[in-house]
Amino acid sequence: MKKTGKAGVRSVVVGFVQGTTVTSNDEALSTERARAVASYLRSLGLRGAYTVRGNGVAEQPGAKARRVGVTVEYRTK
């Protein structure tokens, strides 16, 4: 969000994947996972600027690694 003092919503969506032996696809998969969640949030009507990125392999093992983190910031001024 620009520092203009205007009200607005900014969402940061970050995807993660479980570590595998095939690491070349991890970054792309984590980014695609984040894009899918951002698209879903938009379909629910959450407006504003989105930052979408993939962080690749998460530190947690197994199913806990296959996730997306979402941070929504709301500015009133």
Residue pairs with C-beta under 8 A, 6 or more apart in sequence:
1 8
1 10
1 48
1 49
1 73
1 75
5 77
6 75
6 77
7 75
7 76
7 77
8 48
8 49
8 74
8 75
9 46
9 47
9 48
9 49
9 72
9 73
9 74
9 75
10 48
10 49
10 50
10 51
10 72
10 73
10 75
11 38
11 41
11 46
11 48
11 49
11 50
11 51
11 70
11 71
11 72
11 73
12 50
12 51
12 70
12 71
12 73
13 34
13 35
13 37
13 38
13 41
13 50
13 51
13 52
13 53
13 68
13 69
13 70
14 34
14 53
14 54
14 55
14 68
14 69
14 70
15 29
15 30
15 31
15 32
15 33
15 34
15 35
15 37
15 53
15 54
15 55
15 67
15 68
16 30
16 33
16 54
16 55
16 56
16 57
16 58
16 65
16 66
16 67
16 68
16 69
17 26
17 29
17 30
17 33
17 54
17 56
17 57
17 58
17 65
17 66
18 57
18 58
18 61
18 62
18 63
18 65
18 66
19 26
19 57
19 58
19 61
19 65
20 26
23 57
26 56
26 57
27 54
27 56
28 54
29 54
30 54
30 55
30 56
30 57
31 52
31 53
31 54
32 54
33 54
33 66
33 68
34 52
34 53
34 54
34 68
35 52
37 68
37 70
38 50
38 52
41 50
41 70
42 50
46 72
57 65
58 64
58 65
58 66
58 67
59 65
